[in-house]
Amino acid sequence: MAKQEIKTTSPNQCRAARGLLKWTQPRLAGASGVGLSTINRYENETRPPRHAAILRLQGAFESAGVDFLFDDGSQGVGVRLRKN
C-alpha cells in the first residue's frame, strides 16, 4: 500500500489563515509553539521552516477552525473557516 502524502500549507495560506482568525504572528507562535522568527521568515518566503514546524502551524489553525483547500482540480488553493 502506498504511503499517503500529507499536504502542507503554503506561506500564502498561512497569511490568509491568520487573516481569517485575526491572529498576529505572535498569537500564532503561542498557539503553535513555533518561533516567531520562523513564522516571519516562512510568511516572507525568506527561508522555509522544517516540515515539522509547518505541520504545527497547520495544526494550530485547524484547531481554531480553519480548513485548508488544496488544488484537487476543482476548488483551487485557499483557506476557509469551518461552519460550527
C-alpha positions in Angstrom: 0.0 0.0 0.0 1.4 3.4 -1.0 2.0 5.9 1.8 -0.5 8.8 1.7 1.0 12.2 1.0 0.3 14.8 3.7 -0.4 18.1 2.1 1.1 21.1 3.9 0.2 24.8 3.8 2.0 27.4 1.8 3.2 30.8 3.1 0.2 32.4 1.3 -2.2 30.1 3.1 -0.5 30.8 6.4 -1.0 34.5 6.0 -4.6 34.0 4.8 -5.5 31.8 7.8 -4.1 34.4 10.2 -6.2 37.0 8.5 -9.4 34.9 8.8 -8.7 34.4 12.5 -7.4 38.0 13.1 -4.3 36.5 14.6 -0.9 38.3 14.8 2.3 36.4 14.2 3.0 36.4 18.0 -0.5 34.9 18.6 0.2 32.1 16.0 3.6 31.5 17.7 1.9 31.0 21.0 -0.8 28.7 19.6 1.6 26.6 17.6 4.8 26.5 19.6 6.7 27.7 16.5 9.2 30.5 17.0 8.1 34.0 15.9 11.2 34.4 13.7 10.5 31.1 12.0 6.9 32.2 11.2 8.1 35.6 9.9 10.7 34.0 7.6 8.2 31.5 6.4 5.5 34.1 5.6 8.0 36.4 3.9 9.4 33.4 2.0 13.0 34.2 3.0 13.7 30.7 4.4 11.4 27.6 4.6 10.9 26.1 8.0 11.3 22.4 8.8 8.4 20.2 7.8 7.5 19.6 11.5 7.1 23.4 12.1 4.7 23.7 9.1 2.7 20.8 10.5 2.5 22.5 13.9 1.3 25.8 12.3 -1.3 23.9 10.3 -2.5 22.0 13.3 -2.9 25.3 15.3 -5.0 26.8 12.5 -7.1 23.6 12.2 -7.7 23.5 15.9 -9.0 27.1 15.6 -11.5 26.1 12.9 -9.6 26.8 9.6 -9.9 24.3 6.7 -7.1 24.3 4.1 -8.1 23.8 0.5 -5.5 22.2 -1.8 -5.5 22.0 -5.5 -7.6 19.0 -6.3 -8.6 20.2 -9.8 -11.9 21.7 -8.7 -11.6 24.2 -5.8 -8.1 25.6 -6.1 -5.9 26.5 -3.2 -7.1 28.6 -0.2 -8.4 28.6 3.3 -11.9 28.9 4.8 -13.5 28.8 8.3 -15.3 25.7 9.3 -19.0 26.0 10.0 -19.8 25.4 13.6 
